Amino acid sequence: METAYCRVPFFKGFSMRIHALATFVVALLLTTACPKKSYVVAAAPAEPGHFAVILERSPTGWAAHCEVGCQWTDVTMSCNGCDVQLDASGIARAYPSPAPKGFAFVVSDARDGWTARGIQGVRWQNLSWSCGAVVCRGRLDETGVGSV
C-alpha cells in the first residue's frame, strides 16, 4: 500500500504531518513575535469608610464613643494635655504613633477645645472644635466635626 502525500507548492515533497508541524511553528512564531498591548489598571484611591465618633476632652484626659465604623464602642485615656491617636482599633498616645488601622487621626488639647489632624480614612487634613466648657464634646466622622 502506498502512502498518499499532499503536495503543496511551498512544501514540495513534505508529508501532511510535516506540513501541519511547519504550520504550527509558523503560527507560534507569529503569535509570540508580534507586539502585544499591556493594560495596567490603576486602583482608584480608597474612599474613606464611614465612621462616627463622639469625642470628649476633659481636664483628666480623653473619652470616645464610637457610633459606627470601629472595632470598639467606648475608649478612654487618662492624661492631662496629651495628644492621642484614635483609629478603628482604639486609642493610644500619639507619640510614638502606632500603626493606624482603618480611619486614623491625632487629637490635641487646645485652649478652649481641641484640634485634630487626619492621618488616613478621612476627607479632612486639620480641623478644630471649640466648646468653651470644661468638658468639650464633638462628633467626628470622615467628613468633619459637628455638635453632639
C-alpha positions as CSV (number, residue, x, y, z in Angstrom):
1,M,0.0,0.0,0.0
2,E,1.3,3.3,-1.0
3,T,1.1,6.4,1.3
4,A,-0.5,9.4,-0.2
5,Y,1.2,12.8,0.1
6,C,-0.4,16.1,0.0
7,R,1.6,18.3,-2.4
8,V,1.7,22.0,-1.6
9,P,4.0,24.1,-3.9
10,F,5.8,25.7,-0.9
11,F,6.3,22.4,0.9
12,K,7.1,20.3,-2.1
13,G,7.7,16.7,-1.1
14,F,6.6,17.0,2.6
15,S,4.0,14.8,4.2
16,M,0.9,16.1,5.9
17,R,2.4,15.7,9.3
18,I,5.4,17.8,8.5
19,H,3.2,20.4,6.8
20,A,1.0,20.6,10.0
21,L,4.1,20.9,12.2
22,A,5.5,23.6,10.0
23,T,2.2,25.5,10.0
24,F,2.1,25.2,13.8
25,V,5.7,26.5,14.2
26,V,5.0,29.5,11.9
27,A,1.8,30.3,13.8
28,L,3.6,30.0,17.1
29,L,6.4,32.3,15.9
30,L,3.9,34.9,14.6
31,T,1.9,35.0,17.9
32,T,5.0,35.3,20.1
33,A,6.9,37.7,17.9
34,C,4.0,40.2,17.4
35,P,3.9,43.0,20.0
36,K,1.1,42.8,22.5
37,K,-0.5,45.7,24.2
38,S,-0.3,45.5,28.0
39,Y,-3.0,47.1,30.0
40,V,-2.4,48.3,33.6
41,V,-5.4,49.2,35.6
42,A,-4.5,51.6,38.4
43,A,-6.5,51.2,41.6
44,A,-8.6,54.2,42.5
45,P,-7.7,55.8,45.8
46,A,-9.8,54.1,48.5
47,E,-12.8,56.1,49.5
48,P,-12.9,56.7,53.3
49,G,-15.2,54.3,55.0
50,H,-17.9,55.7,57.1
51,F,-17.3,56.1,60.8
52,A,-18.8,58.3,63.5
53,V,-17.1,59.0,66.9
54,I,-18.2,61.3,69.8
55,L,-15.0,62.7,71.2
56,E,-14.8,64.3,74.7
57,R,-11.9,66.2,76.2
58,S,-11.9,66.8,79.9
59,P,-9.2,68.0,82.4
60,T,-8.3,64.4,83.1
61,G,-8.0,63.1,79.6
62,W,-9.9,61.8,76.6
63,A,-13.0,59.6,76.1
64,A,-14.6,58.5,72.9
65,H,-17.8,56.6,72.0
66,C,-18.0,55.0,68.5
67,E,-21.4,55.1,66.9
68,V,-20.3,53.2,63.7
69,G,-17.2,52.0,61.8
70,C,-15.0,51.0,64.8
71,Q,-13.8,47.7,66.4
72,W,-14.6,49.3,69.8
73,T,-17.6,51.0,71.5
74,D,-16.0,53.1,74.3
75,V,-12.4,54.0,74.9
76,T,-10.7,56.4,77.4
77,M,-7.2,57.6,78.1
78,S,-6.2,59.4,81.3
79,C,-3.6,62.1,80.7
80,N,-3.6,65.8,81.1
81,G,-2.9,67.7,77.8
82,C,-1.5,64.7,75.9
83,D,-2.0,64.0,72.2
84,V,-3.8,60.8,71.3
85,Q,-4.3,58.8,68.2
86,L,-7.8,57.5,67.6
87,D,-8.3,54.8,64.9
88,A,-10.7,52.0,64.0
89,S,-8.9,49.7,66.6
90,G,-8.9,52.1,69.6
91,I,-7.0,54.9,71.3
92,A,-3.3,55.3,72.1
93,R,-0.7,58.0,72.8
94,A,0.1,59.7,69.6
95,Y,3.9,59.8,70.0
96,P,5.3,57.4,69.1
97,S,2.4,56.8,66.9
98,P,1.2,53.2,66.5
99,A,0.5,51.8,63.0
100,P,-3.0,53.0,62.2
101,K,-5.9,50.7,61.3
102,G,-8.8,51.9,59.2
103,F,-9.5,55.6,59.8
104,A,-7.0,57.4,62.0
105,F,-6.4,60.9,63.4
106,V,-4.5,62.6,66.2
107,V,-6.3,64.9,68.6
108,S,-4.6,67.6,70.7
109,D,-5.7,69.7,73.6
110,A,-6.4,73.3,72.7
111,R,-7.2,76.2,75.0
112,D,-10.9,76.2,74.6
113,G,-11.5,72.8,72.8
114,W,-9.3,70.5,70.7
115,T,-7.7,70.1,67.3
116,A,-7.4,67.1,65.1
117,R,-5.0,66.1,62.3
118,G,-6.2,63.5,59.8
119,I,-3.8,60.6,59.1
120,Q,-5.9,58.2,56.9
121,G,-9.5,57.4,56.1
122,V,-10.8,61.0,56.5
123,R,-11.5,63.7,53.9
124,W,-10.0,66.4,56.0
125,Q,-6.5,67.3,57.0
126,N,-6.8,69.6,60.0
127,L,-9.8,70.7,62.0
128,S,-10.6,72.3,65.3
129,W,-13.5,72.3,67.7
130,S,-14.2,75.0,70.3
131,C,-16.6,74.4,73.2
132,G,-15.8,77.0,75.9
133,A,-16.7,74.4,78.5
134,V,-14.6,72.3,80.9
135,V,-15.8,69.2,79.1
136,C,-15.6,69.7,75.4
137,R,-17.6,67.2,73.2
138,G,-17.9,66.9,69.5
139,R,-18.9,64.4,66.8
140,L,-16.2,63.4,64.3
141,D,-16.6,61.5,61.1
142,E,-14.8,61.1,57.8
143,T,-16.2,64.5,56.6
144,G,-15.5,66.7,59.6
145,V,-16.7,67.7,63.1
146,G,-20.1,68.8,64.4
147,S,-22.0,69.2,67.6
148,V,-23.4,66.2,69.5
